[in-house]
Amino acid sequence: MGALHTSVPRWPAEIPAVDPAGRAVALLAFGAAGKRLLTAWRAAVPERTPVWSHVVDRADDDSLGLLARQVAEARVGWRLMLAGPEVDVLAARSVAIGLGVLDAEIRMVVTGAARKRVFCPHCRGTTETAAPVAAEVPCAGCGRRLHVYGHVSRRLGAYLGFMADAEEVA
């Protein structure tokens, strides 16, 4: 698959600024590198703009639940800023988009892309891995050997996998 025909995000080279037109800002950071960015963003939020900020280790059920509650309270002019490893930023973005947040309302910084989530269409589970695109990984849910495909689902916040030996199965 050519670089022009991929859904793998091209993360911005520059750190996005806080939107000065935002009427409220939610900042969510993952890990130490994300926390440094959150601290800088928080200092840049215009005075009197309501701001919610939270630093967590990972995008787990608890932290994504916190984000979901923030999205539920969001009103026109609300902005979301995410910082941290790709695996966590994509998971958080997936939750936000699934709850109706628009791309224009989200700004992201990825501090590392070593780990990724791979979706298995067979068991509908996800497997976290350090394997690169085009590698094969065992599905944590069903054990099938998955080829890590160069396509990222916005809805799932994960790379798509497909059964690596599908043609060999009788």
C-alpha positions as CSV (number, residue, x, y, z in Angstrom):
1,M,0.0,0.0,0.0
2,G,1.4,3.4,-1.0
3,A,2.0,6.2,1.5
4,L,-0.7,8.3,-0.4
5,H,-3.3,5.6,0.2
6,T,-3.2,5.0,4.0
7,S,-5.3,5.9,6.9
8,V,-2.4,5.7,9.3
9,P,-2.3,9.2,10.8
10,R,0.5,11.6,10.0
11,W,1.0,13.3,13.3
12,P,1.8,17.0,13.2
13,A,5.5,17.9,13.4
14,E,4.6,21.0,15.5
15,I,2.8,21.0,18.8
16,P,-0.6,22.5,18.2
17,A,-1.5,25.6,20.2
18,V,-4.6,25.9,22.4
19,D,-7.5,27.3,20.3
20,P,-8.0,30.8,21.6
21,A,-11.6,30.7,20.3
22,G,-12.4,27.7,22.5
23,R,-15.0,28.5,25.1
24,A,-13.9,25.5,27.3
25,V,-10.9,23.2,27.1
26,A,-10.4,19.6,28.1
27,L,-6.8,18.5,28.4
28,L,-6.0,14.8,28.7
29,A,-2.4,13.5,28.8
30,F,-0.9,10.1,29.0
31,G,2.4,9.4,30.7
32,A,5.3,11.8,31.6
33,A,5.8,13.2,28.1
34,G,2.1,13.9,27.7
35,K,2.1,15.6,31.2
36,R,4.8,18.0,30.0
37,L,2.7,19.0,27.0
38,L,-0.5,19.3,29.2
39,T,1.4,21.7,31.6
40,A,2.4,23.9,28.7
41,W,-1.1,23.9,27.2
42,R,-2.7,24.6,30.6
43,A,-0.5,27.7,30.9
44,A,-1.6,28.9,27.5
45,V,-5.4,28.6,28.1
46,P,-6.8,32.1,28.0
47,E,-7.8,33.5,31.4
48,R,-11.4,32.8,32.4
49,T,-11.7,29.9,30.0
50,P,-13.0,26.9,31.9
51,V,-10.4,24.1,31.7
52,W,-10.5,20.5,32.8
53,S,-7.2,18.6,32.9
54,H,-6.2,15.1,33.8
55,V,-3.0,13.2,33.6
56,V,-3.1,9.4,33.5
57,D,-0.7,6.5,32.8
58,R,-2.7,4.9,30.1
59,A,-6.0,5.0,28.1
60,D,-7.8,2.4,30.2
61,D,-11.5,2.0,31.2
62,D,-11.2,4.5,34.0
63,S,-9.4,7.3,32.1
64,L,-11.7,6.8,29.0
65,G,-14.7,7.0,31.3
66,L,-13.4,10.3,32.7
67,L,-13.2,11.6,29.1
68,A,-16.7,10.3,28.3
69,R,-18.1,12.2,31.2
70,Q,-16.4,15.4,30.0
71,V,-17.7,14.9,26.5
72,A,-21.2,14.4,27.9
73,E,-21.0,17.9,29.6
74,A,-19.5,19.6,26.5
75,R,-21.2,22.5,24.9
76,V,-20.6,24.6,21.8
77,G,-17.1,25.9,21.7
78,W,-15.6,23.0,23.7
79,R,-12.2,21.8,22.7
80,L,-10.2,18.6,23.4
81,M,-6.5,18.3,23.5
82,L,-4.8,14.9,23.8
83,A,-1.1,14.2,24.3
84,G,0.8,10.9,24.8
85,P,1.7,7.6,23.1
86,E,-0.2,6.8,19.8
87,V,-1.9,3.8,21.4
88,D,-3.5,6.0,24.1
89,V,-4.2,9.1,21.9
90,L,-6.0,6.9,19.3
91,A,-8.1,5.2,22.0
92,A,-9.1,8.5,23.5
93,R,-9.9,10.1,20.1
94,S,-12.0,7.0,19.3
95,V,-14.1,7.5,22.4
96,A,-14.5,11.2,21.7
97,I,-15.5,10.7,18.1
98,G,-17.9,7.9,19.1
99,L,-19.6,10.4,21.4
100,G,-20.0,13.0,18.6
101,V,-16.9,15.2,19.0
102,L,-15.8,16.6,15.6
103,D,-12.2,16.4,14.3
104,A,-12.1,20.2,14.2
105,E,-12.6,20.1,18.0
106,I,-9.7,17.8,18.7
107,R,-6.0,18.6,18.8
108,M,-3.4,15.9,19.4
109,V,0.3,15.3,19.9
110,V,1.8,11.8,19.8
111,T,4.9,11.4,21.9
112,G,5.7,7.9,20.7
113,A,4.3,5.3,18.3
114,A,6.1,2.1,19.4
115,R,2.8,0.4,20.6
116,K,-0.4,0.0,18.7
117,R,-3.8,-1.7,19.2
118,V,-4.8,-4.2,16.5
119,F,-8.5,-5.0,16.0
120,C,-9.4,-8.6,15.2
121,P,-12.5,-8.8,13.0
122,H,-13.0,-12.5,14.0
123,C,-13.5,-12.1,17.7
124,R,-13.9,-8.3,17.7
125,G,-11.1,-8.0,20.4
126,T,-8.1,-5.8,20.3
127,T,-4.5,-6.8,20.9
128,E,-1.8,-4.3,22.1
129,T,1.5,-4.9,20.5
130,A,4.9,-3.3,19.6
131,A,4.9,-5.1,16.2
132,P,5.2,-2.8,13.2
133,V,2.7,-2.5,10.3
134,A,2.9,-5.6,8.1
135,A,4.1,-7.8,10.9
136,E,2.0,-10.7,12.3
137,V,0.8,-11.0,15.9
138,P,-1.3,-13.5,17.8
139,C,-4.8,-12.2,18.7
140,A,-5.2,-11.9,22.4
141,G,-8.8,-12.8,22.1
142,C,-9.0,-15.8,19.8
143,G,-5.4,-16.7,19.1
144,R,-5.6,-16.3,15.3
145,R,-2.4,-15.0,13.6
146,L,-3.2,-11.5,12.5
147,H,-1.4,-9.5,9.9
148,V,-1.1,-5.8,11.1
149,Y,-2.6,-3.9,8.2
150,G,-1.6,-0.3,7.4
151,H,-5.1,1.0,8.1
152,V,-6.3,2.8,11.2
153,S,-10.0,2.8,12.1
154,R,-11.1,6.2,13.5
155,R,-14.1,4.5,15.1
156,L,-12.1,1.8,16.8
157,G,-8.9,3.7,17.5
158,A,-6.9,0.7,16.3
159,Y,-5.0,-0.7,13.4
160,L,-7.0,-3.4,11.5
161,G,-5.8,-6.9,11.5
162,F,-6.7,-9.8,9.3
163,M,-6.1,-13.5,9.5
164,A,-2.6,-14.0,8.1
165,D,-3.1,-17.5,6.9
166,A,-6.7,-17.1,5.6
167,E,-5.9,-18.7,2.2
168,E,-4.4,-21.7,3.9
169,V,-7.5,-22.6,6.0
170,A,-9.5,-25.3,4.4
